[in-house]
Amino acid sequence: MPLPSGLLEEPIEWLTGENEESELVLSCRVRLARNLDKYPFTHAARPKVLGEIRDLVKARIAGVKVLEDAHVIDLEDTTESDRMILAERRLISNELVKNHANRGLAVARGGGLSMMINEEDHLRLQSIESGLSILNAYDRVSQLDDELDSDLNFAFSERFGYLTACVTNVGTGLRISSMVHLPGLVHNRDIGQILDGLRHVRLTVRGYQGEGSEVMGNFFQISNSITLGLSETDTVKNLELHIRKVLEFEKKAREVLLNKARSLLEDKIWRAYGILRTARLVTSKEAMGLISAVRMGVGLGILTEVKLLDLNELLIMIQPMHLQRLYEKAMDTEERDRSRADYIRSRLNKKRV
């Protein structure tokens, strides 16, 4: 069964680039891990029990106001390529791409609010917002949490808080991450010191695609690592405080580049823009680096004809499965590199495929 057509055709709301610090912060994501009381955790549950959990949650979704008109998907009815598209859109994990039997997904219109069913935990509630909008993302996912908890009865301990499959999530079950764009710090070679400082205050730093991924396009995913002993509100405030500090360092690094090497910086930005508008073959990693340079040019006011929305959507559309869907054919590596270059040229030259 194909994915609902509306899901893939609707604009992705967290790519708008219209919120605070949207060039420096691609997005903020807030996740809550929740489990149903009196049911075994996903990894210990038999298939029949997983099916019961999925069906119970699906029945509850119909009465959840913030998921009104949501797309509700049984992942076992989808193809692997469809699941990979969902993963590229950050709607499901790679784990659910592989293990999809008795698993589900609910996605609100616009894709900013969603819920995985029977991933590591029975429920993974997720809210993604454009720019530095951690509090907005938290408020939205908290409302979903409250509506679901009124009927589903989540597993909770007065001593430990919410009970989760992995002990690192016990307590609030809250994971907040911010995808920040830090080319100035990378170019000035100050990024190592900044990342060490973040780890010192017990924040986690990952690459563009999360745990175990490499850094591409100067994007870094910064998230909290403490879920026990700190309230949800304090976790939100603490992460936003440190993100803002990092952004100030990035702004100062860019000022240094402008003052000491403006011509070289402008040349790098315009060369990147020129390559993206003319190249015939572009790898994913190269594209990310070039888009990063153009993005910084937009942030510094050097490039004024490019919109953040276009750059943000490129980050999604140039991924392998999106390219295959766009051009309606399976591709080898060279074909993907050619199609990626074709799509980028069409987008930056204001022509749609």
C-alpha positions as CSV (number, residue, x, y, z in Angstrom):
1,M,0.0,0.0,0.0
2,P,1.5,3.4,-1.0
3,L,1.9,6.2,1.4
4,P,-1.0,8.7,1.5
5,S,-0.5,11.1,-1.4
6,G,-1.2,14.1,0.7
7,L,1.6,13.2,3.1
8,L,4.3,13.6,0.5
9,E,2.7,16.5,-1.4
10,E,2.0,18.8,1.6
11,P,4.7,21.5,2.3
12,I,6.9,20.5,5.3
13,E,6.2,23.2,7.8
14,W,9.5,23.0,9.7
15,L,11.4,23.9,6.5
16,T,9.9,27.4,6.1
17,G,12.9,29.2,7.6
18,E,10.7,31.9,9.0
19,N,11.3,31.6,12.8
20,E,14.0,33.1,15.0
21,E,17.6,32.4,13.9
22,S,16.4,30.2,11.0
23,E,19.7,30.5,9.1
24,L,21.8,29.4,12.1
25,V,19.2,26.9,13.3
26,L,17.6,24.6,10.7
27,S,15.2,23.1,13.2
28,C,14.4,22.2,16.8
29,R,13.0,18.8,17.6
30,V,11.4,17.6,20.9
31,R,10.7,14.0,21.6
32,L,8.9,12.3,24.4
33,A,9.3,8.5,25.1
34,R,6.1,6.9,26.6
35,N,5.0,3.4,27.4
36,L,1.6,1.9,28.2
37,D,1.2,0.6,31.7
38,K,0.9,-3.1,32.2
39,Y,2.3,-3.9,28.8
40,P,5.9,-5.3,28.2
41,F,8.3,-3.0,26.5
42,T,8.5,-3.3,22.8
43,H,11.7,-5.4,22.7
44,A,10.1,-8.0,25.1
45,A,6.6,-8.0,23.6
46,R,5.3,-10.8,21.3
47,P,4.0,-9.8,17.9
48,K,0.4,-10.3,19.0
49,V,0.9,-7.9,21.9
50,L,2.6,-5.3,19.7
51,G,-0.4,-5.5,17.4
52,E,-2.7,-4.9,20.4
53,I,-0.7,-1.8,21.4
54,R,-0.7,-0.4,17.9
55,D,-4.5,-0.9,17.5
56,L,-5.2,0.6,20.9
57,V,-3.1,3.7,20.1
58,K,-4.7,4.0,16.6
59,A,-8.2,3.9,18.2
60,R,-7.2,6.7,20.6
61,I,-5.8,8.9,17.8
62,A,-9.3,9.6,16.4
63,G,-10.1,11.6,19.6
64,V,-6.9,13.6,19.8
65,K,-7.5,17.2,18.8
66,V,-3.9,18.0,17.8
67,L,-3.9,15.0,15.5
68,E,-7.1,15.8,13.8
69,D,-7.0,14.8,10.1
70,A,-3.6,13.2,10.7
71,H,-2.2,10.6,8.4
72,V,-2.2,7.2,10.2
73,I,0.0,4.5,8.7
74,D,0.5,0.8,9.3
75,L,4.2,0.5,8.5
76,E,3.9,-3.2,7.7
77,D,1.7,-2.2,4.7
78,T,4.4,0.1,3.3
79,T,7.4,-0.7,1.0
80,E,11.0,-0.3,2.1
81,S,11.5,2.6,-0.2
82,D,8.5,4.4,1.4
83,R,9.8,3.8,4.8
84,M,13.2,5.2,3.7
85,I,11.4,8.3,2.5
86,L,9.8,8.7,5.9
87,A,13.2,8.3,7.6
88,E,14.7,10.9,5.3
89,R,12.0,13.3,6.4
90,R,12.8,12.5,10.1
91,L,9.4,11.0,10.7
92,I,10.6,7.5,11.6
93,S,13.9,6.0,12.7
94,N,16.2,3.7,10.8
95,E,15.1,1.0,13.2
96,L,11.5,1.2,11.9
97,V,12.7,1.0,8.3
98,K,14.0,-2.5,9.1
99,N,11.6,-3.6,11.8
100,H,8.1,-2.6,10.6
101,A,5.8,-5.4,11.6
102,N,3.1,-4.2,14.0
103,R,4.5,-0.8,13.9
104,G,2.7,2.5,13.1
105,L,3.0,6.2,12.5
106,A,0.7,9.1,12.9
107,V,1.6,12.4,11.2
108,A,-0.2,15.7,11.5
109,R,-0.8,17.8,8.5
110,G,2.5,19.6,7.6
111,G,4.6,17.0,9.3
112,G,5.6,19.1,12.3
113,L,3.9,16.8,14.9
114,S,4.1,13.0,14.7
115,M,4.1,9.8,16.7
116,M,5.9,6.5,16.1
117,I,4.2,3.5,17.5
118,N,6.2,0.5,18.8
119,E,9.7,1.8,18.1
120,E,12.1,1.4,21.1
121,D,9.2,2.6,23.3
122,H,5.5,2.1,22.7
123,L,5.2,5.7,21.7
124,R,7.7,8.3,20.5
125,L,6.0,11.7,20.3
126,Q,7.8,14.2,18.2
127,S,7.4,17.9,17.4
128,I,9.7,19.7,14.9
129,E,9.8,23.5,14.5
130,S,11.8,25.7,12.1
131,G,14.5,27.9,13.7
132,L,15.2,28.3,17.4
133,S,11.7,27.4,18.6
134,I,12.3,24.9,21.3
135,L,9.6,26.1,23.6
136,N,7.0,26.1,20.8
137,A,8.0,22.5,19.9
138,Y,7.8,21.5,23.5
139,D,4.4,23.1,24.1
140,R,3.0,21.3,21.0
141,V,4.3,17.8,21.9
142,S,3.3,18.4,25.6
143,Q,-0.3,18.9,24.4
144,L,-0.2,15.7,22.5
145,D,1.2,13.9,25.5
146,D,-1.6,15.3,27.8
147,E,-4.4,14.2,25.4
148,L,-3.0,10.7,25.0
149,D,-2.3,10.2,28.7
150,S,-5.9,10.9,29.6
151,D,-6.9,7.5,28.1
152,L,-3.8,5.4,27.6
153,N,-2.4,5.4,31.1
154,F,1.3,5.7,30.7
155,A,3.8,3.7,32.8
156,F,5.0,6.0,35.6
157,S,6.8,5.7,38.9
158,E,6.5,8.2,41.7
159,R,10.2,7.6,42.4
160,F,11.7,7.5,38.9
161,G,9.2,9.3,36.6
162,Y,8.2,7.9,33.2
163,L,9.4,4.4,32.6
164,T,11.2,3.7,29.4
165,A,12.8,0.8,27.5
166,C,16.3,2.4,27.8
167,V,17.4,3.6,31.2
168,T,18.9,6.8,29.7
169,N,15.4,8.1,29.0
170,V,13.9,7.3,32.4
171,G,12.5,10.3,34.2
172,T,11.0,12.9,31.8
173,G,11.5,10.7,28.7
174,L,12.4,14.0,27.1
175,R,14.9,14.4,24.3
176,I,15.5,17.9,22.7
177,S,17.8,18.5,19.8
178,S,18.6,21.5,17.8
179,M,20.2,21.3,14.3
180,V,22.6,24.2,14.2
181,H,24.7,25.5,11.2
182,L,28.2,26.5,12.3
183,P,30.4,27.1,9.2
184,G,32.2,30.1,10.8
185,L,33.4,28.1,13.8
186,V,34.4,25.3,11.5
187,H,36.4,27.6,9.2
188,N,38.1,29.3,12.1
189,R,38.9,25.9,13.6
190,D,37.2,26.8,16.9
191,I,34.6,24.2,16.6
192,G,36.5,21.5,18.6
193,Q,36.7,23.8,21.6
194,I,33.0,24.6,21.4
195,L,32.0,21.0,21.1
196,D,34.2,20.0,24.1
197,G,32.5,22.8,26.1
198,L,29.0,21.4,25.2
199,R,30.0,17.9,26.3
200,H,31.4,19.3,29.5
201,V,27.9,20.5,30.4
202,R,26.5,17.1,29.5
203,L,25.1,17.9,26.2
204,T,25.4,15.5,23.3
205,V,26.7,16.4,19.8
206,R,25.9,14.3,16.7
207,G,26.1,14.7,12.9
208,Y,23.4,15.7,10.5
209,Q,21.6,12.3,10.5
210,G,21.9,11.7,14.3
211,E,23.7,9.1,16.3
212,G,26.7,7.6,14.5
213,S,26.5,9.9,11.5
214,E,29.2,12.2,10.2
215,V,29.1,15.9,10.2
216,M,28.0,17.2,6.8
217,G,27.3,20.8,5.6
218,N,28.6,22.1,8.9
219,F,25.4,21.0,10.6
220,F,25.6,19.8,14.2
221,Q,22.8,18.2,16.2
222,I,23.0,19.3,19.8
223,S,20.8,17.6,22.4
224,N,20.3,17.0,26.1
225,S,21.6,13.8,27.7
226,I,19.9,14.1,31.2
227,T,16.3,13.0,31.7
228,L,16.4,12.2,35.4
229,G,16.5,14.8,38.1
230,L,15.7,17.7,35.9
231,S,12.2,18.9,35.1
232,E,11.0,19.2,31.5
233,T,10.8,23.0,31.7
234,D,14.3,23.2,33.1
235,T,15.6,20.9,30.4
236,V,14.1,23.2,27.7
237,K,15.6,26.3,29.3
238,N,19.0,24.8,29.8
239,L,19.3,23.6,26.2
240,E,18.1,26.9,24.7
241,L,20.6,28.8,27.0
242,H,23.5,26.8,25.6
243,I,22.3,26.9,22.0
244,R,22.1,30.7,22.2
245,K,25.7,30.8,23.5
246,V,26.9,28.7,20.6
247,L,25.1,31.0,18.2
248,E,26.8,34.0,19.6
249,F,30.2,32.3,19.1
250,E,29.2,31.5,15.5
251,K,28.2,35.1,14.9
252,K,31.6,36.3,16.2
253,A,33.4,33.8,14.1
254,R,31.7,35.1,11.0
255,E,32.6,38.7,12.0
256,V,36.2,37.7,12.1
257,L,36.0,36.1,8.7
258,L,34.4,39.2,7.2
259,N,36.9,41.5,8.8
260,K,40.0,39.5,8.0
261,A,39.2,37.6,4.8
262,R,36.1,39.1,3.2
263,S,37.2,38.6,-0.4
264,L,38.1,35.0,0.2
265,L,34.8,34.4,2.0
266,E,32.7,36.1,-0.7
267,D,34.6,34.1,-3.4
268,K,33.9,30.8,-1.5
269,I,30.2,31.7,-1.3
270,W,29.8,32.8,-4.9
271,R,31.8,29.8,-6.2
272,A,29.5,27.4,-4.2
273,Y,26.4,29.1,-5.7
274,G,27.9,28.9,-9.2
275,I,28.7,25.2,-8.9
276,L,25.2,24.4,-7.6
277,R,23.6,26.3,-10.5
278,T,25.8,24.7,-13.2
279,A,27.1,21.3,-12.0
280,R,26.1,18.1,-13.8
281,L,27.2,15.6,-11.1
282,V,27.0,16.3,-7.4
283,T,27.5,13.8,-4.6
284,S,25.4,14.1,-1.4
285,K,28.3,15.1,0.7
286,E,29.5,17.7,-1.8
287,A,26.0,19.2,-2.1
288,M,25.7,19.6,1.6
289,G,29.0,21.5,1.7
290,L,28.0,23.8,-1.1
291,I,24.6,24.4,0.3
292,S,26.3,25.3,3.6
293,A,28.4,28.0,2.0
294,V,25.4,29.4,0.2
295,R,23.4,29.3,3.4
296,M,26.0,31.4,5.2
297,G,26.0,33.8,2.2
298,V,22.2,34.2,2.8
299,G,22.8,34.8,6.5
300,L,25.4,37.4,5.9
301,G,23.4,39.2,3.3
302,I,25.9,38.5,0.6
303,L,23.4,36.4,-1.4
304,T,19.9,38.0,-1.5
305,E,18.3,36.1,-4.4
306,V,18.2,32.8,-2.6
307,K,15.5,31.9,0.0
308,L,16.1,29.7,3.0
309,L,13.0,27.7,2.1
310,D,14.7,26.6,-1.1
311,L,17.9,25.6,0.7
312,N,16.0,23.8,3.4
313,E,13.9,21.8,1.0
314,L,17.0,20.9,-1.0
315,L,18.3,19.2,2.1
316,I,15.4,16.8,2.0
317,M,14.8,16.5,-1.8
318,I,18.4,15.6,-2.7
319,Q,18.4,12.5,-0.5
320,P,18.5,9.1,-2.3
321,M,14.9,7.9,-2.0
322,H,13.4,11.3,-2.6
323,L,15.4,11.6,-5.8
324,Q,14.2,8.1,-6.9
325,R,10.6,9.1,-6.2
326,L,10.9,12.4,-7.9
327,Y,12.3,10.9,-11.1
328,E,10.2,7.7,-10.7
329,K,13.0,5.2,-11.2
330,A,15.6,3.2,-9.3
331,M,19.1,4.7,-9.6
332,D,22.7,3.7,-9.1
333,T,25.2,6.1,-7.5
334,E,26.1,8.0,-10.7
335,E,22.5,8.4,-11.8
336,R,21.6,9.8,-8.3
337,D,24.5,12.3,-8.6
338,R,23.3,13.4,-12.0
339,S,19.7,13.7,-10.9
340,R,20.7,15.5,-7.7
341,A,22.6,18.1,-9.8
342,D,19.6,18.4,-12.2
343,Y,17.2,19.0,-9.4
344,I,19.4,21.5,-7.6
345,R,19.9,23.5,-10.9
346,S,16.2,23.5,-11.6
347,R,15.4,24.7,-8.0
348,L,18.0,27.4,-7.9
349,N,17.1,28.6,-11.4
350,K,13.5,28.8,-10.2
351,K,12.2,25.9,-12.4
352,R,10.4,23.0,-11.0
353,V,11.0,19.4,-12.1
